[in-house]
């Protein structure tokens, strides 16, 4: 079921689409990583890549050809991906530690009569 309210549609310029496709076509770059960095859905980037292959996103003759992204951009995207993976691992470890603390600090009932006497209030 969709969200209530008006649907938000984002329009991207042809230059943005070309730059995104160019970045995703760099050796070693994954569509998922580029899409996450650009805050777009991976399916959208895949569709743009298909349109580029079919010639629908080709630059016009008047427009200058877009330059390939700098190596630093590719390096930063890879670093971002590694940091996101490390963050996800740390979040999982933190959740496990919280569960372990809750488990260890939970008061356990004992069947010893002496411990029941100590727990009763007013005595």
Secondary structure, 3 states (H helix, E strand, C coil): CCCCCCCCCCCCCHHHHHHHHHHHCCCCCCHHHHHHHHCCCHHHHHHHHHHHHHCCCCCCCCCCCCCCCCHHHHHHHHHHHHHHHHHHHHHHHHHHHHHHHHHHHCCCCCCCHHHHHHHCCCC
